[in-house]
């Protein structure tokens, strides 16, 4: 694994962790919010968590695909 590709994967891991943390905080706060906005806060928190997981999955897939191709090894 090259240093550049490793840095990209670490960056996506940090973005995903931040998104999951923000989504989880919103998800937990939806149980303490009263009124009509509680379902909205719940859906926003869940959608942020799901989108963070999708971003990580896609970036991991592209990273692994780049590693397995001959182009990443310098063979053209």
N, C-alpha and C positions, 0 to 999 in steps of 0.2 A: 504494500500500500504506500503510495507516495505521500509526501508531507502535505502537498496542496489538497489532495482529496481527503486526507484525514482531517484537515482543518475545516473543510466544508461540512463534513459529517458532524463534527463537534459543534459547529455553528447551528446546524439544524436541530441537534439535540437540545441546545440551550433555548432555541426559539420554541421548540415543542414543550419543554419543561415550563417555560414562562406562560405559554398558552394554557397548559393544563392547570397550573396554579391559579391563574386568573379565572378560568372556567369553574374550578372547584370552589373558589371563594364565592363566586356569584351563585353557584348551585346551592351552597350552604346558606347563603344570605336569603335565598328565596323562601326558605322556611320561616324566617323571622319577619318578612315583609308582609304588611297587612294590606287589605284592599284588593283592588282589581289588578294591580301590577304584579302580583305574585306569580301568576303563570308566565308572564312575559319574562321576568327575571330568570325563572326556571328554564325556559326554552333558550334564552340567550346563553346561560351558563353551559347547558348541555351542548349547544351548537358550537361554542368555542372549544370545548373539550374534544368533540368529534372532529372538528376541522384541524385541530392540532395533531391528533393522531393520524389523520389522512396525510397531512403535510410530511410527517415523519416517515410514514410508510412509503410514500412516493419518492422521497429523497433517498431513503435506504435502498429502494428498488433501483433507482437510477445509479446510485453509487456502486451497488453490486454489479449491475450490468456493465458499467464502465470498467470495473476491475476484471471482469471475465473476458472482455473483448481483447483482440490483439492490438487495437489502437492505443490502449493505455500502456502497453509494454513497449511501444515504439516501433512495432513491426507493422509496416504498411504494405 
